[in-house]
Amino acid sequence: MANNCIPIFQVWNLKSQMIRRHIVHFDKIPMYNGINKVMGYDEIAIYSPREVIEYEANAFAKTFDCVEMKSKGAARIYEAVKNLSPEEEKAYWQRIDEDFQRRHDEARRKPRAGVHRYV
């Protein structure tokens, strides 16, 4: 196959907006690719602007907000320590650290699917 082909071709409607017609005809795309195949070229994907915009809106939708998570964590910690004396706060952080170390050690000992440890 040809190495210098265009893998994706996005078409913009250059006609008047009053016509509301697009030059991408989905029934003709297989014919375009058939000609490419006969000529020795790779198939191309032809997309309308609407398809590209909808894909980008879905593909890049935010599913995790790091700043929000950090703010919620900071608020939880603030609520937990706001009325503690310095000694109590130190004990709080020691408990948190011990709990983390315990969970970390347990997780390291627990076998995970597809992960092989060579010790």
Secondary structure, 3 states (H helix, E strand, C coil): CCCCCCCEEECCCCCCCCCCCCCCCCCCHHHHHHHHHHCCCCCCEEECHHHHHHHHHHHCCCCCCHHHHHHHHHHHHHHHHCCCCHHHHHHHHHHHHHHHHHHHHHHHHCCCCCCCCCC
